[in-house]
């Protein structure tokens, strides 16, 4: 039986909200405008919610992910200091985009002021090099280093937070999301407070792009290079007797932060930002970096029959392996092909074709689809591992053999435990899925649709692209090529794709009924914020974990280790090891729930 949350447990971390079902997005749906009185009531509610988030929840305009209702404790992906903001979505940029979207939908100045204040928080958080780290601490460098040395260093499964490098990252779209918000705010009113920040962000994306060789056009995960970056993870001398022999472990290619990165769609996010700058600022000089990036993704596709991509690829030859070969990353990301990354990159090739009209981007898609067909999970693997339910493919596929590799761990914390990988599909990680859902039928359908386009259709499509605008030097002033392509009006109603940047691309809004809008407004009550069930908690920092070996298996498939592990976990499904026991989800103020709820209200009030 689940216990109610005690005061002590309630003071633990709340990370990822349990959101209501997402709103339906329907392009071109004919919906009547909402009744005037209800629209006015909804607009007032949106203004109240924005003002509360800006004035009471944010810290100097910056946001983390979740908050206790009294704001006494705050959290991002891990426990955070009140003086910190999370640049990594769904943190500060995500809320800022939502605020600006709400201004576009309502015309309420309070929403614009909130968006601008969030933008200025990002200007302050921007590193001198022009990009952003995952997080920023307004209390200063010493406070930030203290966080890394305590909470960050003991998050067993969060290796990107275990060390402070002082450089910027493209991981998790943090830099891209922040840069896009700065661009939008500058474009909105040409506010000079954002101009220098925008120029630095563009300069950072250009300076960090690999130049020359196989890696040309790609980007590393972090920039600039940090000489002290971790290149291996500890492998305890004392290991459990049950650990299989011959397992692979560690960071097989050393420091992964300087390889060509496809993880979290780094290329796609940077291309998106540069295309937005081309459309909005008339920066035709950015066409070259964009096309080089597209060529890099195409070039990194591996030869058949394993015609896929890895999370990362070597930026230069290493250990007898050529530049462009798939590379290992974190200790639970082995050197392998990645099925979910391959799916994403196929989708990107579709976007590249739409933007350029170049059929070469479709040329090897069938090979990639055939490879994905060849490496599906077996019915036995799915039946014998509950964590693979609903998945179609293994996450990682071994180079050469085409066999699935599965990641596991032993121990109880970062100091006595480690990750390893082998062919055993059982007892896999819960925090990094061993399986992925790949929509092969959908990918094939899109490929066939695009491949069947006539030359005239392709030409008409390409004419709507920012890249066509960049190549139209000889066009007359009246040419559509010379007219700026406006940015999408709303960024928070769904994830924007590259194809959304085509001129006149439809952007569907959430379909929200009068009753649904009323329920959201009523949910604010008089407190002006939504309380949301939060599905993860953390152990408070209590010092470094013990090095004493742990031979059990209680933590193998859980999101957290022992009580010294600061990683987030589901309070209703903790490790089956005392003193852990299931407790109810706490209620809190969630940035992502705020963005999701506001997206529905934006869709409602923006109905024509």
C-alpha positions in Angstrom: 0.0 0.0 0.0 1.3 3.4 -0.9 1.9 5.9 1.9 1.0 9.5 1.8 3.9 11.9 1.3 5.5 12.9 4.6 6.7 16.4 5.2 10.3 15.2 4.9 9.8 13.5 1.6 7.7 16.4 0.2 10.8 18.5 0.7 12.6 16.2 -1.8 12.9 16.9 -5.5 10.0 17.3 -7.9 11.2 17.0 -11.4 8.9 15.9 -14.3 5.2 16.7 -14.1 2.4 14.4 -14.9 0.7 16.4 -17.6 -2.8 16.1 -18.8 -3.3 14.5 -22.2 -1.8 16.8 -24.8 -4.1 19.0 -26.8 -5.1 17.8 -30.3 -3.4 19.7 -33.1 -5.4 20.0 -36.2 -4.1 22.0 -39.2 -6.7 24.1 -40.9 -9.5 23.1 -38.5 -12.5 25.4 -38.9 -13.4 26.5 -35.4 -15.7 29.3 -34.4 -14.1 32.0 -32.4 -14.8 31.6 -28.6 -17.6 33.6 -27.1 -16.4 37.1 -26.4 -17.1 37.0 -22.6 -15.3 33.6 -22.2 -12.4 34.8 -24.4 -12.0 37.9 -22.2 -12.1 35.8 -19.1 -9.5 33.5 -20.5 -7.2 36.4 -21.6 -7.4 37.8 -18.0 -6.5 34.4 -16.6 -3.5 34.0 -18.9 -2.3 37.4 -17.9 -2.6 36.5 -14.2 -0.8 33.3 -14.7 2.0 35.0 -16.6 2.4 37.7 -14.1 2.6 35.2 -11.2 5.2 33.1 -12.9 7.2 36.2 -13.8 6.9 38.1 -10.5 6.7 35.3 -7.9 8.1 32.1 -9.4 11.0 33.2 -11.5 14.4 34.2 -10.1 15.3 37.4 -11.9 13.4 36.2 -14.9 15.0 32.8 -15.0 13.2 29.4 -14.3 14.0 25.9 -13.3 11.7 23.0 -13.9 9.7 22.7 -10.7 9.0 24.3 -7.4 7.4 23.5 -4.1 4.2 25.7 -3.7 5.9 27.9 -1.1 9.0 28.2 -3.3 11.2 27.0 -0.5 12.9 24.4 -2.6 13.4 24.4 -6.4 14.6 21.9 -8.9 15.7 21.5 -12.5 16.7 18.1 -13.8 18.3 17.7 -10.4 17.8 19.7 -7.1 18.7 23.3 -7.7 19.5 26.3 -5.7 16.9 29.1 -5.6 19.4 31.4 -7.3 19.8 29.1 -10.3 18.0 28.9 -13.6 17.9 25.9 -16.0 18.6 26.8 -19.6 18.0 23.2 -20.6 14.3 22.8 -21.7 11.7 22.8 -20.2 13.4 25.6 -18.2 14.0 29.3 -18.9 13.8 29.5 -22.7 10.7 27.3 -22.8 8.8 29.6 -20.4 10.1 32.6 -22.3 8.7 31.3 -25.6 5.4 30.6 -23.9 5.2 34.1 -22.6 5.9 35.6 -26.1 3.4 33.2 -27.6 0.8 34.4 -25.1 1.5 38.0 -26.0 1.0 37.2 -29.7 -2.3 35.5 -28.9 -3.7 38.1 -26.4 -1.9 41.4 -27.0 -1.5 41.7 -23.3 1.6 43.7 -22.5 2.2 41.9 -19.2 3.0 38.8 -21.3 5.5 40.6 -23.4 7.2 42.2 -20.3 7.5 38.7 -18.8 9.0 37.3 -22.0 11.5 40.2 -22.2 12.5 39.8 -18.6 13.2 36.1 -19.2 15.2 37.0 -22.3 17.3 39.4 -20.2 17.9 36.5 -17.7 19.3 34.5 -20.6 21.5 37.4 -21.7 23.0 37.4 -18.2 23.4 33.6 -18.3 25.0 33.7 -21.7 28.7 32.7 -21.6 31.4 35.1 -23.0 31.9 32.6 -25.9 28.3 33.2 -26.9 26.6 29.9 -26.0 24.9 28.6 -22.8 25.6 25.9 -20.3 22.8 23.7 -19.1 22.4 25.9 -16.0 23.3 29.3 -14.6 23.6 30.5 -11.0 22.9 34.2 -10.5 24.7 34.0 -7.2 28.0 33.6 -9.1 30.8 31.2 -10.0 31.6 30.1 -6.5 28.0 29.1 -5.9 27.8 27.2 -9.2 31.0 25.3 -8.5 29.6 24.3 -5.1 26.5 22.8 -6.8 28.7 20.8 -9.2 30.9 19.5 -6.4 28.0 18.4 -4.3 24.6 17.7 -5.9 26.0 17.4 -9.5 28.9 15.1 -8.6 26.6 12.6 -6.9 24.0 12.1 -9.6 25.0 8.6 -10.6 23.1 8.6 -13.9 23.6 12.2 -14.9 27.2 12.2 -16.1 26.9 15.6 -17.9 26.4 17.2 -14.5 29.2 15.5 -12.6 31.9 17.9 -13.7 32.1 21.6 -14.4 33.8 22.5 -17.6 32.9 26.2 -17.9 32.0 25.9 -21.6 28.8 25.9 -23.5 26.7 23.0 -24.7 24.4 22.1 -27.6 23.0 19.2 -25.7 19.3 19.1 -25.0 18.7 22.1 -27.3 19.7 24.5 -24.5 21.8 26.8 -26.5 19.4 26.6 -29.5 16.3 27.3 -27.5 17.9 30.2 -25.7 19.2 31.7 -29.0 15.9 31.3 -30.7 14.2 33.3 -27.9 16.8 36.0 -28.1 16.2 36.2 -31.9 12.4 36.4 -31.4 12.6 39.1 -28.8 15.0 41.2 -31.0 12.8 40.7 -34.1 9.6 41.6 -32.1 10.6 45.2 -31.4 14.3 45.5 -32.4 15.1 46.0 -28.8 18.9 46.8 -28.7 19.2 45.0 -25.3 19.1 41.7 -27.3 21.1 42.7 -30.4 24.6 42.1 -28.9 23.5 38.8 -27.3 22.0 37.7 -30.7 25.2 38.5 -32.6 27.3 36.6 -30.0 25.0 33.6 -30.3 25.3 33.5 -34.1 29.0 33.9 -33.8 29.2 31.0 -31.3 27.3 28.6 -33.7 29.6 29.6 -36.5 32.8 29.4 -34.5 32.0 26.0 -33.1 31.2 24.3 -36.4 33.8 21.9 -37.6 35.7 23.1 -40.6 37.4 20.8 -43.2 37.8 17.1 -43.4 35.1 14.5 -42.8 33.6 16.3 -39.9 33.1 19.5 -41.9 29.8 21.2 -41.1 29.1 19.2 -37.9 29.1 20.4 -34.3 30.5 19.0 -31.1 28.4 18.6 -28.0 30.4 21.3 -26.1 32.5 24.2 -27.1 35.2 25.3 -26.7 37.2 22.2 -25.9 38.0 21.7 -22.3 41.4 20.1 -21.7 40.3 18.5 -18.5 37.2 16.9 -19.8 36.6 13.4 -18.4 37.7 10.6 -20.8 36.9 7.6 -18.7 34.6 6.5 -15.9 35.8 4.5 -12.8 35.6 0.7 -13.1 35.7 -0.6 -9.5 38.3 -3.2 -8.6 35.8 -5.1 -6.5 32.8 -6.2 -8.7 29.9 -8.5 -8.0 30.5 -12.3 -8.5 27.4 -12.4 -10.7 28.8 -9.9 -13.2 29.2 -11.7 -16.6 32.7 -12.1 -18.0 33.8 -10.1 -21.0 31.4 -7.3 -20.7 32.2 -3.9 -22.3 32.3 -0.8 -20.1 33.3 2.8 -19.8 33.7 5.5 -22.4 35.1 3.6 -25.3 36.3 6.6 -27.3 37.3 8.8 -24.4 36.1 12.4 -24.2 32.9 12.4 -26.3 32.2 16.1 -26.1 34.4 16.9 -29.1 32.9 14.4 -31.6 30.3 15.2 -34.3 27.1 15.0 -32.3 23.7 13.9 -33.5 22.3 13.1 -30.0 19.4 15.4 -29.3 19.4 16.5 -32.9 22.3 19.0 -32.5 22.6 19.6 -36.2 18.9 20.0 -36.7 18.6 22.5 -33.9 21.5 24.6 -35.1 20.3 24.5 -38.7 16.9 25.7 -37.5 18.4 28.7 -35.6 20.6 29.7 -38.6 17.6 29.4 -41.0 15.6 31.6 -38.7 18.3 34.2 -38.7 18.4 34.1 -42.5 14.7 34.6 -42.7 14.5 37.3 -40.0 17.7 39.2 -40.4 18.4 38.7 -44.1 21.7 36.9 -43.2 22.3 35.3 -46.6 25.9 34.5 -45.5 24.5 31.8 -43.2 23.4 29.6 -46.2 26.9 28.2 -46.4 27.1 26.9 -42.8 23.6 25.4 -43.2 24.3 23.5 -46.4 27.6 22.3 -44.9 25.8 20.9 -41.9 23.2 19.2 -44.1 26.1 17.6 -46.1 27.7 16.4 -42.9 24.7 14.5 -41.8 24.4 12.9 -45.2 28.1 12.1 -45.3 28.1 10.5 -41.9 25.6 7.8 -42.9 27.4 4.5 -42.6 27.9 2.1 -45.5 25.5 -0.7 -46.1 24.2 -3.0 -44.9 24.3 -1.0 -41.6 23.3 2.3 -43.2 22.5 4.1 -40.0 24.0 6.7 -37.7 25.3 6.7 -34.1 24.7 9.2 -31.4 28.1 10.6 -32.2 30.8 10.1 -34.8 34.6 10.6 -34.6 35.6 14.1 -35.7 39.1 12.8 -36.6 40.7 9.4 -37.0 41.5 7.6 -33.8 42.9 4.3 -32.9 42.9 3.0 -36.4 39.3 4.0 -36.9 38.5 6.7 -39.5 36.9 10.0 -39.0 33.2 9.6 -39.4 33.0 6.3 -37.6 30.3 6.0 -34.9 31.8 6.8 -31.4 30.8 6.0 -27.9 29.7 8.8 -25.6 28.7 8.5 -21.9 29.4 5.3 -20.1 25.9 4.0 -20.8 26.1 5.0 -24.5 28.4 2.4 -26.2 30.1 2.7 -29.5 27.2 1.5 -31.8 24.6 2.5 -34.2 21.5 4.1 -32.6 18.1 3.3 -34.0 16.3 6.4 -32.6 19.0 8.7 -33.9 18.7 7.0 -37.3 15.0 7.6 -37.4 15.6 11.3 -36.5 18.3 11.7 -39.2 16.0 10.1 -41.8 13.4 12.7 -40.9 16.0 15.4 -41.2 16.9 14.2 -44.7 13.2 14.7 -45.5 13.4 18.2 -44.2 16.6 18.9 -46.2 14.9 17.8 -49.4 11.9 20.1 -48.7 14.3 23.0 -48.1 16.6 22.4 -51.0 14.8 20.4 -53.6 17.9 18.2 -53.8 16.9 14.6 -54.4 20.4 13.5 -53.3 19.1 13.8 -49.7 16.7 11.0 -50.4 19.2 8.8 -52.2 20.2 6.5 -49.4 17.1 6.7 -47.3 15.9 3.2 -48.6 19.2 1.7 -47.3 18.6 3.2 -43.8 15.0 1.9 -43.8 16.2 -1.6 -44.8 18.8 -1.5 -42.0 16.1 -0.6 -39.5 14.0 -3.5 -40.8 16.9 -5.8 -40.2 17.5 -5.1 -36.5 14.1 -5.2 -34.8 13.6 -6.5 -31.3 12.4 -10.1 -31.2 9.1 -11.1 -29.6 11.0 -13.0 -27.0 13.1 -10.1 -26.0 10.1 -7.9 -25.6 8.2 -10.6 -23.6 11.1 -11.2 -21.2 11.8 -7.5 -20.4 8.8 -5.3 -19.2 10.9 -2.2 -20.0 10.8 -3.1 -23.7 7.0 -3.2 -23.8 5.7 -1.0 -26.7 9.2 -0.8 -28.3 10.1 -2.0 -31.8 13.9 -1.7 -31.9 16.9 -2.0 -29.6 18.5 1.4 -28.8 22.0 0.3 -29.7 23.1 -2.1 -32.5 26.7 -3.4 -32.6 28.9 -2.5 -35.5 29.6 -5.4 -37.8 27.5 -8.1 -36.2 24.2 -6.2 -36.2 23.4 -7.6 -32.8 21.6 -5.5 -30.2 23.7 -4.4 -27.2 22.0 -3.7 -23.9 23.2 -1.5 -21.1 23.1 -2.5 -17.4 24.7 -1.4 -14.1 25.9 -2.8 -10.8 26.5 -1.2 -7.4 24.6 1.3 -5.5 26.1 4.7 -6.3 28.6 6.5 -8.5 31.6 5.5 -6.2 31.0 1.8 -6.0 29.0 1.1 -9.2 29.4 1.3 -12.9 27.7 0.8 -16.2 28.4 -2.1 -18.6 26.9 -3.5 -21.8 26.5 -6.9 -23.3 23.9 -9.0 -25.3 21.6 -9.7 -22.4 18.2 -8.0 -23.0 17.0 -8.5 -19.4 17.4 -6.2 -16.4 18.2 -3.1 -18.4 18.2 0.5 -17.3 15.0 2.3 -16.6 16.5 5.8 -17.0 17.9 5.2 -20.5 15.6 3.0 -22.5 17.0 -0.2 -24.0 14.4 0.0 -26.7 12.9 2.6 -29.1 9.7 3.0 -31.0 10.5 3.4 -34.7 7.7 4.2 -37.1 9.0 2.3 -40.1 5.7 2.4 -42.0 5.5 6.1 -41.5 9.0 6.7 -42.6 8.5 4.6 -45.8 5.2 6.4 -46.5 6.9 9.9 -46.2 9.8 8.7 -48.4 7.5 7.4 -51.1 5.4 10.7 -51.0 8.5 12.9 -51.4 10.1 10.7 -54.0 7.0 10.8 -56.2 6.9 14.6 -56.3 7.1 16.1 -59.8 9.8 18.6 -60.8 7.2 21.4 -60.8 6.1 20.4 -57.3 9.7 20.3 -56.0 10.4 23.7 -57.6 7.3 25.3 -56.0 8.3 23.8 -52.6 11.9 25.0 -52.8 10.7 28.5 -53.7 9.2 28.8 -50.2 12.6 28.0 -48.5 14.9 30.5 -46.7 17.6 28.9 -48.8 15.9 29.9 -52.0 15.8 33.5 -50.6 19.5 33.3 -50.0 20.2 32.3 -53.6 18.0 34.9 -55.2 20.6 37.7 -55.6 19.3 38.6 -59.0 15.6 38.7 -58.2 13.6 41.9 -58.6 12.5 43.7 -55.4 9.0 42.4 -56.1 10.1 38.8 -56.0 8.7 36.6 -53.3 12.3 35.5 -52.8 13.3 38.9 -51.5 10.4 39.2 -49.0 11.4 38.2 -45.5 9.9 34.9 -44.3 8.3 35.7 -40.9 9.1 33.4 -38.0 6.3 31.1 -36.9 4.0 33.0 -34.6 3.9 30.3 -31.9 6.8 28.3 -30.7 5.3 26.5 -27.6 2.3 24.8 -29.1 4.5 22.0 -30.5 8.1 21.3 -31.4 8.9 23.2 -34.5 10.4 21.3 -37.4 12.7 22.6 -40.2 9.8 22.4 -42.6 7.8 24.8 -40.5 10.3 27.5 -41.7 9.0 27.3 -45.3 7.1 30.4 -46.3 3.4 30.0 -45.5 3.9 26.7 -43.8 0.8 25.9 -41.7 1.3 25.8 -38.0 -1.7 23.9 -36.4 -3.0 25.2 -33.1 -4.4 23.0 -30.3 -8.0 22.3 -30.6 -9.5 23.3 -27.3 -13.2 23.3 -26.4 -15.0 26.0 -24.3 -15.3 23.4 -21.5 -11.6 22.6 -21.6 -10.6 26.3 -21.5 -13.0 26.9 -18.6 -11.5 24.0 -16.7 -8.0 25.4 -17.1 -9.1 28.9 -16.0 -11.0 27.5 -13.0 -7.8 25.5 -12.1 -6.0 28.7 -11.5 -8.5 29.7 -8.8 -7.5 32.8 -6.9 -3.9 31.6 -6.5 -2.9 32.3 -10.2 -0.9 29.1 -10.7 -1.6 25.5 -11.4 -0.7 22.8 -9.0 0.6 19.7 -10.8 1.4 16.2 -9.6 5.2 15.7 -10.0 6.5 12.3 -10.8 10.0 12.4 -9.5 11.8 13.1 -6.3 15.4 13.0 -5.2 17.4 12.3 -2.1 18.8 15.4 -0.5 22.6 15.7 -0.8 24.2 14.0 2.2 27.8 13.8 1.2 29.7 11.4 -1.2 28.5 7.9 -1.6 30.2 5.0 0.1 32.9 3.0 -1.8 31.9 -0.2 0.0 30.9 -2.7 -2.7 27.3 -3.6 -3.1 26.6 -7.0 -4.6 22.8 -6.8 -4.8 20.6 -6.0 -7.8 18.1 -3.6 -6.3 19.4 -0.6 -8.2 20.0 -2.2 -11.6 16.7 -1.2 -13.2 15.8 1.8 -11.1 16.4 5.5 -11.7 18.2 6.0 -8.5 20.8 4.3 -6.4 21.2 4.4 -2.6 20.4 7.4 -0.4 23.6 9.2 -1.4 22.6 9.2 -5.1 21.1 12.6 -6.0 19.4 11.4 -9.3 15.7 11.9 -9.7 13.3 8.9 -9.4 9.6 8.0 -9.3 8.5 8.1 -5.6 5.8 5.4 -6.3 8.4 3.0 -7.7 11.6 3.3 -5.7 14.3 0.7 -5.3 13.1 -2.3 -3.2 15.8 -1.7 -0.6 15.2 -0.1 2.9 14.5 2.6 3.8 12.9 3.3 0.4 9.2 2.8 0.2 6.5 3.9 -2.2 5.0 7.3 -1.5 2.5 9.6 -3.4 3.6 12.1 -5.9 3.9 15.6 -4.5 2.1 18.6 -5.9 4.1 21.5 -7.2 4.4 24.3 -9.7 5.8 23.0 -12.9 7.3 25.0 -15.7 6.4 22.4 -18.3 2.9 22.1 -17.0 2.6 25.9 -17.2 3.8 25.8 -20.8 1.4 23.0 -21.8 -1.6 24.6 -20.2 -0.8 28.0 -21.7 -0.4 26.3 -25.1 -4.0 25.1 -24.9 -5.2 28.6 -23.8 -3.2 30.2 -26.6 -4.9 27.8 -29.1 -8.2 28.7 -27.6 -8.0 32.5 -27.7 -6.2 32.5 -31.1 -9.1 30.9 -32.8 -10.2 33.2 -35.7 
